[in-house]
């Protein structure tokens, strides 16, 4: 709980600066504005043009830690009602997620994960590999020991979700300024008092009571301005768009061979997305300001070959259409930092590839931290930045 929380209202007037116009920042801005805060959002580029625009669009409850499951379950009602609430059809398709385990050790961990997910309220279940072929008919069950499946998992379009949140945020009174970078954060006696920005019209200063750092891979740079050390690193991930050898029905779930890192999912009109990370050095850091977002064709060929090893959908006839690369904002334990880091700066970054799907709950939690001084939707106390020094062993295993 914040030391500045008084039990009723933290401040008579809350001027909040949100840094970052991806899905997390927009959700935070919208939720803050609906709670009565005076919100300005600054985005150095265009809305959603960072990691959000390059996300695969997955929405799932099958994580290995309770806090990630709870963030998913708190986000799903928003995704389910998004069109009616925000007026934008995000193309939500609940075709499920199918996780595959090759070793008995991983299979046992899958079973423990499902028990935990069910305790949290998720509709996850353990399957035999043969039963998994009922959901993914092209799957070869032979290499696998166990599978897990949740029919309430699915996919949606991140870019359409950005449009919905941006429109709703503006209607709620949020001032959105794109092409405007935050270049400094001002503090007085440890508290945040304002920011400096650089845009097309030059340099300007803005007073505020709170700053929300939702800058994704740029979050450590913004954190340093406020005196906060954030162990978040940018990691390159790629997706290939392919014409499969055999049509992947749209009912097939997003399927993940967890131990090899390979995954695929159907798109519309017989197209499939194929992804994974299996380089010799799978996590080289990238400079987000000089990032190459073009897909590597050798990687794409490798990704298709990997998927062909355990499904009938891909093979020599598969044609690679196009693809793209994006950046994960990764922490050492693959969990975000969500906290009021010091009086005034609230951090919501480092989602390690899960920011899109957890954005609805994260935005609500950020609004609670700012307006109430503590989170009640989901207990995010385990996601504070001090956990890395405590070494509490909070590690997400279900990462694709």
C-alpha positions as CSV (number, residue, x, y, z in Angstrom):
1,X,0.0,0.0,0.0
2,X,1.2,3.5,-0.8
3,X,2.5,5.5,2.1
4,X,0.5,8.5,0.7
5,X,-2.9,6.7,0.8
6,X,-5.2,8.2,3.4
7,X,-8.1,5.8,3.3
8,X,-10.6,8.0,1.5
9,X,-9.2,10.0,-1.4
10,X,-5.5,10.3,-2.2
11,X,-5.7,13.7,-3.7
12,X,-8.4,16.2,-4.5
13,X,-7.1,16.5,-8.0
14,X,-5.2,13.7,-9.8
15,X,-3.3,14.8,-12.9
16,X,-1.8,11.7,-14.4
17,X,0.7,11.4,-17.3
18,X,0.6,8.0,-19.0
19,X,3.8,7.2,-21.0
20,X,3.2,4.7,-23.8
21,X,0.4,4.4,-26.4
22,X,0.3,0.7,-26.7
23,X,-2.6,-1.4,-25.4
24,X,-1.4,-1.3,-21.8
25,X,-1.0,2.4,-21.7
26,X,-4.4,3.0,-23.4
27,X,-6.2,0.7,-21.0
28,X,-4.6,2.5,-18.1
29,X,-5.5,5.9,-19.4
30,X,-9.1,4.8,-20.1
31,X,-9.6,3.3,-16.7
32,X,-8.0,6.3,-14.9
33,X,-10.2,8.7,-16.8
34,X,-13.4,6.8,-15.9
35,X,-12.4,7.1,-12.3
36,X,-12.2,10.9,-12.6
37,X,-8.5,11.5,-13.2
38,X,-7.3,14.2,-15.5
39,X,-5.2,12.1,-17.9
40,X,-2.7,13.0,-20.7
41,X,-1.1,10.2,-22.7
42,X,2.2,10.7,-24.5
43,X,3.4,8.3,-27.2
44,X,6.7,8.9,-29.0
45,X,5.4,7.3,-32.2
46,X,1.9,6.3,-33.2
47,X,-0.6,4.5,-31.1
48,X,0.0,0.7,-30.9
49,X,3.0,0.9,-33.2
50,X,5.4,-0.8,-30.8
51,X,5.0,-4.4,-29.5
52,X,1.2,-4.3,-29.6
53,X,1.0,-4.0,-33.4
54,X,3.3,-7.1,-33.7
55,X,1.5,-9.3,-31.2
56,X,0.0,-12.7,-32.2
57,X,-3.2,-11.7,-30.4
58,X,-3.5,-14.7,-28.0
59,X,-5.8,-14.6,-25.0
60,X,-5.3,-17.5,-22.6
61,X,-5.6,-18.6,-19.0
62,X,-3.0,-21.4,-19.2
63,X,-0.2,-20.0,-17.2
64,X,2.0,-21.6,-14.6
65,X,1.6,-19.0,-11.8
66,X,-1.6,-17.9,-10.1
67,X,-1.1,-14.2,-10.6
68,X,-0.9,-14.6,-14.4
69,X,-4.0,-16.8,-14.4
70,X,-5.8,-14.2,-12.3
71,X,-4.8,-11.4,-14.6
72,X,-6.2,-13.4,-17.5
73,X,-9.4,-14.2,-15.8
74,X,-9.9,-10.6,-14.8
75,X,-9.2,-9.5,-18.4
76,X,-11.5,-12.0,-20.2
77,X,-14.8,-10.3,-19.3
78,X,-13.6,-7.2,-21.0
79,X,-12.5,-9.1,-24.1
80,X,-15.8,-10.9,-24.2
81,X,-17.9,-7.7,-24.1
82,X,-15.5,-5.5,-26.0
83,X,-17.7,-4.9,-29.1
84,X,-20.7,-3.9,-27.0
85,X,-18.6,-1.8,-24.6
86,X,-16.2,-0.1,-26.9
87,X,-18.0,-0.3,-30.3
88,X,-15.2,-2.2,-32.1
89,X,-15.3,-5.8,-33.3
90,X,-11.9,-7.1,-32.3
91,X,-12.4,-10.5,-34.2
92,X,-12.5,-12.5,-31.0
93,X,-12.4,-16.2,-31.7
94,X,-12.5,-18.7,-28.8
95,X,-10.8,-21.7,-30.5
96,X,-8.8,-22.6,-27.4
97,X,-5.2,-23.0,-26.6
98,X,-3.5,-26.5,-26.8
99,X,-0.2,-27.0,-24.9
100,X,1.8,-30.1,-25.7
101,X,4.4,-31.8,-23.4
102,X,7.0,-34.2,-24.7
103,X,8.7,-35.3,-21.5
104,X,7.1,-36.9,-18.4
105,X,8.6,-34.2,-16.2
106,X,6.9,-31.5,-18.2
107,X,3.7,-33.5,-18.3
108,X,3.6,-33.7,-14.5
109,X,4.1,-29.9,-14.4
110,X,1.2,-29.5,-16.8
111,X,-1.0,-31.5,-14.5
112,X,0.0,-29.3,-11.5
113,X,-0.6,-26.2,-13.6
114,X,-4.1,-27.3,-14.5
115,X,-5.0,-28.0,-10.9
116,X,-3.9,-24.5,-10.0
117,X,-5.7,-23.0,-13.0
118,X,-8.9,-24.8,-12.0
119,X,-8.6,-23.5,-8.4
120,X,-8.4,-20.0,-9.8
121,X,-11.5,-20.6,-11.8
122,X,-10.1,-21.5,-15.3
123,X,-11.7,-24.1,-17.4
124,X,-8.5,-25.9,-18.2
125,X,-8.2,-29.7,-18.5
126,X,-5.5,-32.4,-19.1
127,X,-5.7,-34.5,-22.2
128,X,-4.0,-37.5,-23.6
129,X,-2.2,-36.8,-26.9
130,X,-4.7,-38.9,-28.7
131,X,-7.6,-36.9,-27.2
132,X,-5.8,-33.7,-28.3
133,X,-6.2,-34.7,-31.9
134,X,-10.0,-34.2,-31.5
135,X,-9.2,-30.4,-31.3
136,X,-6.2,-30.4,-33.6
137,X,-6.9,-33.2,-36.2
138,X,-3.5,-32.7,-38.0
139,X,-1.5,-33.3,-34.8
140,X,0.8,-36.3,-34.6
141,X,0.3,-37.6,-31.0
142,X,3.3,-39.9,-31.0
143,X,6.0,-37.4,-29.7
144,X,3.9,-36.2,-26.8
145,X,3.2,-37.4,-23.2
146,X,0.4,-35.1,-22.3
147,X,-1.6,-32.0,-23.4
148,X,-3.6,-29.3,-21.8
149,X,-6.6,-27.5,-23.3
150,X,-8.9,-24.6,-22.4
151,X,-11.9,-23.9,-24.7
152,X,-12.3,-20.4,-23.3
153,X,-8.9,-19.3,-24.6
154,X,-8.6,-17.7,-28.1
155,X,-7.3,-14.9,-30.2
156,X,-8.2,-11.3,-31.1
157,X,-6.9,-8.5,-33.2
158,X,-4.5,-6.2,-31.2
159,X,-4.7,-3.3,-33.7
160,X,-8.5,-3.2,-33.5
161,X,-8.3,-3.3,-29.7
162,X,-6.0,-0.3,-29.8
163,X,-8.6,1.6,-31.8
164,X,-11.4,0.7,-29.3
165,X,-9.4,1.7,-26.3
166,X,-8.1,4.9,-27.9
167,X,-11.6,6.0,-28.9
168,X,-13.1,5.2,-25.5
169,X,-10.2,7.0,-23.7
170,X,-10.7,10.2,-25.7
171,X,-14.4,10.1,-25.1
172,X,-13.6,9.8,-21.4
173,X,-11.5,12.9,-21.6
174,X,-8.0,11.6,-22.1
175,X,-5.8,13.9,-24.1
176,X,-3.6,11.8,-26.4
177,X,-0.5,13.3,-27.9
178,X,1.4,11.1,-30.4
179,X,4.8,11.9,-31.8
180,X,5.7,13.2,-28.4
181,X,8.5,11.7,-26.3
182,X,8.9,12.1,-22.6
183,X,12.5,13.2,-22.1
184,X,12.6,13.8,-18.4
185,X,10.6,13.2,-15.2
186,X,10.8,15.8,-12.5
187,X,10.8,15.0,-8.8
188,X,10.8,17.1,-5.6
189,X,11.6,15.5,-2.2
190,X,11.1,12.0,-3.8
191,X,7.7,12.8,-5.3
192,X,7.0,13.1,-9.0
193,X,6.0,16.6,-10.0
194,X,5.9,16.6,-13.8
195,X,7.5,15.6,-17.0
196,X,9.4,17.2,-19.9
197,X,8.3,16.2,-23.4
198,X,9.7,16.7,-26.9
199,X,7.4,16.9,-29.9
200,X,6.8,18.6,-33.2
201,X,6.3,21.9,-31.5
202,X,9.5,21.7,-29.4
203,X,10.0,21.1,-25.7
204,X,7.3,21.5,-23.1
205,X,6.8,20.8,-19.4
206,X,3.7,19.3,-17.8
207,X,2.9,19.2,-14.1
208,X,1.4,16.0,-12.7
209,X,0.7,14.0,-9.6
210,X,1.4,10.6,-11.0
211,X,3.3,9.1,-14.0
212,X,2.3,5.8,-15.4
213,X,5.3,4.0,-17.1
214,X,3.7,1.8,-19.8
215,X,6.5,2.2,-22.2
216,X,7.2,-1.5,-22.9
217,X,10.7,-2.1,-24.0
218,X,11.5,1.6,-23.4
219,X,10.3,1.3,-19.7
220,X,13.8,1.0,-18.2
221,X,14.8,4.3,-19.8
222,X,11.8,6.1,-18.3
223,X,12.3,4.3,-15.0
224,X,15.8,5.6,-14.8
225,X,14.5,9.2,-15.1
226,X,12.5,8.6,-12.0
227,X,15.3,6.8,-10.2
228,X,13.9,3.3,-10.7
229,X,15.9,0.3,-11.9
230,X,13.7,-1.9,-14.0
231,X,15.3,-5.2,-15.1
232,X,13.4,-5.3,-18.5
233,X,15.2,-6.3,-21.7
234,X,14.0,-6.2,-25.3
235,X,14.0,-9.6,-27.0
236,X,13.3,-10.2,-30.7
237,X,10.4,-12.5,-31.6
238,X,9.1,-13.4,-35.1
239,X,6.0,-14.6,-36.8
240,X,5.6,-16.1,-40.3
241,X,2.4,-16.0,-42.3
242,X,2.1,-19.1,-44.5
243,X,0.0,-21.1,-46.8
244,X,0.1,-24.5,-45.2
245,X,0.3,-27.8,-47.1
246,X,-3.0,-28.8,-45.6
247,X,-5.6,-26.3,-44.6
248,X,-5.7,-25.5,-40.9
249,X,-9.3,-25.3,-40.0
250,X,-10.3,-22.1,-38.2
251,X,-11.6,-24.2,-35.3
252,X,-8.0,-25.5,-34.5
253,X,-6.6,-24.0,-31.3
254,X,-3.4,-22.1,-31.0
255,X,-1.1,-25.1,-30.5
256,X,2.2,-24.9,-28.6
257,X,4.9,-27.5,-28.5
258,X,6.3,-26.0,-25.3
259,X,9.6,-27.9,-25.0
260,X,10.7,-27.0,-28.6
261,X,9.2,-23.5,-28.5
262,X,7.2,-24.0,-31.7
263,X,3.6,-22.8,-32.1
264,X,1.1,-22.2,-34.8
265,X,-2.5,-21.0,-35.2
266,X,-5.0,-20.7,-38.0
267,X,-5.8,-17.3,-39.6
268,X,-8.7,-16.7,-42.0
269,X,-9.0,-18.2,-45.5
270,X,-6.7,-21.1,-44.9
271,X,-3.7,-19.0,-43.9
272,X,-1.7,-20.0,-40.8
273,X,0.7,-18.2,-38.4
274,X,3.8,-20.0,-37.4
275,X,6.1,-18.9,-34.6
276,X,8.6,-19.8,-32.0
277,X,12.1,-19.1,-30.7
278,X,14.7,-21.7,-31.2
279,X,17.9,-19.9,-32.1
280,X,21.2,-21.1,-30.5
281,X,21.1,-17.9,-28.5
282,X,17.3,-17.5,-28.2
283,X,17.3,-14.2,-26.3
284,X,19.8,-11.7,-27.7
285,X,19.0,-8.2,-26.5
286,X,17.9,-5.7,-29.2
287,X,18.2,-1.9,-29.3
288,X,14.6,-0.9,-29.5
289,X,15.5,2.4,-31.3
290,X,17.4,0.6,-34.1
291,X,15.2,-2.5,-34.3
292,X,14.8,-4.4,-37.6
293,X,11.1,-5.5,-37.8
294,X,11.6,-7.6,-41.0
295,X,11.2,-11.3,-40.6
296,X,14.3,-13.5,-41.2
297,X,13.5,-15.9,-44.0
298,X,15.9,-18.6,-42.7
299,X,14.1,-18.4,-39.3
300,X,10.7,-18.7,-41.1
301,X,11.9,-21.9,-42.9
302,X,13.1,-23.3,-39.6
303,X,9.8,-22.5,-37.9
304,X,7.8,-24.2,-40.7
305,X,10.1,-27.3,-40.4
306,X,9.6,-27.4,-36.7
307,X,5.9,-27.3,-37.0
308,X,6.0,-30.0,-39.7
309,X,7.7,-32.4,-37.2
310,X,4.5,-32.8,-35.2
311,X,1.6,-31.9,-37.5
312,X,0.4,-32.7,-41.0
313,X,-0.4,-29.1,-41.8
314,X,3.1,-28.1,-42.8
315,X,5.6,-29.6,-45.2
316,X,7.5,-29.0,-48.5
317,X,4.4,-27.5,-50.2
318,X,4.0,-24.8,-47.5
319,X,4.6,-21.4,-48.9
320,X,5.9,-18.5,-46.8
321,X,3.9,-15.4,-47.7
322,X,5.3,-12.8,-45.4
323,X,6.0,-12.1,-41.7
324,X,7.2,-9.7,-39.1
325,X,9.3,-9.3,-36.0
326,X,8.5,-7.6,-32.7
327,X,10.0,-7.1,-29.3
328,X,9.1,-8.7,-26.1
329,X,9.8,-6.6,-23.0
330,X,11.2,-9.4,-20.9
331,X,11.9,-9.7,-17.1
332,X,14.1,-12.4,-15.6
333,X,11.0,-14.3,-14.3
334,X,8.7,-13.5,-17.3
335,X,6.3,-11.5,-15.2
336,X,5.6,-7.8,-15.5
337,X,6.4,-5.1,-12.9
338,X,3.1,-3.6,-11.7
339,X,3.5,-1.3,-8.8
340,X,3.8,2.2,-7.5
341,X,7.5,2.1,-7.7
342,X,8.2,5.2,-5.6
343,X,5.7,8.0,-4.7
344,X,4.2,9.1,-8.0
345,X,5.6,6.7,-10.7
346,X,3.4,3.7,-11.4
347,X,5.1,1.0,-13.5
348,X,3.1,-1.4,-15.8
349,X,5.7,-3.0,-18.0
350,X,7.8,-6.1,-18.7
351,X,4.9,-8.4,-19.7
352,X,7.3,-10.8,-21.5
353,X,4.8,-11.3,-24.4
354,X,1.6,-11.3,-22.4
355,X,0.9,-7.5,-22.3
356,X,-1.9,-7.6,-24.9
357,X,-4.0,-10.3,-23.2
358,X,-3.5,-8.8,-19.7
359,X,-4.1,-5.2,-20.7
360,X,-7.7,-4.9,-19.5
361,X,-7.0,-6.1,-16.0
362,X,-3.7,-4.2,-15.9
363,X,-5.4,-0.9,-16.8
364,X,-7.9,-1.4,-14.0
365,X,-5.2,-2.3,-11.5
366,X,-3.2,0.8,-12.5
367,X,-6.2,2.9,-11.9
368,X,-6.7,1.3,-8.5
369,X,-3.1,2.0,-7.5
370,X,-3.4,5.6,-8.5
371,X,-6.8,6.4,-7.1
372,X,-7.0,4.0,-4.1
373,X,-3.4,3.4,-3.3
374,X,-3.8,-0.4,-3.6
375,X,-5.0,-3.0,-6.1
376,X,-8.2,-5.0,-5.4
377,X,-9.1,-6.5,-8.7
378,X,-6.0,-8.8,-8.7
379,X,-3.4,-9.0,-5.9
380,X,-0.3,-7.8,-7.7
381,X,1.9,-7.5,-4.7
382,X,4.1,-10.3,-6.0
383,X,4.8,-8.2,-9.1
384,X,6.8,-5.4,-7.3
385,X,10.3,-4.7,-8.6
386,X,11.9,-5.7,-5.3
387,X,11.1,-9.3,-5.9
388,X,14.2,-9.7,-8.0
389,X,16.3,-9.0,-4.9
390,X,14.2,-11.3,-2.8
391,X,14.7,-14.1,-5.3
392,X,11.3,-15.7,-4.5
393,X,11.3,-18.1,-7.4
394,X,8.3,-16.6,-9.3
395,X,8.9,-17.9,-12.8
396,X,6.4,-18.3,-15.6
397,X,7.1,-21.5,-17.5
398,X,4.4,-21.4,-20.1
399,X,6.1,-18.9,-22.4
400,X,5.9,-19.0,-26.2
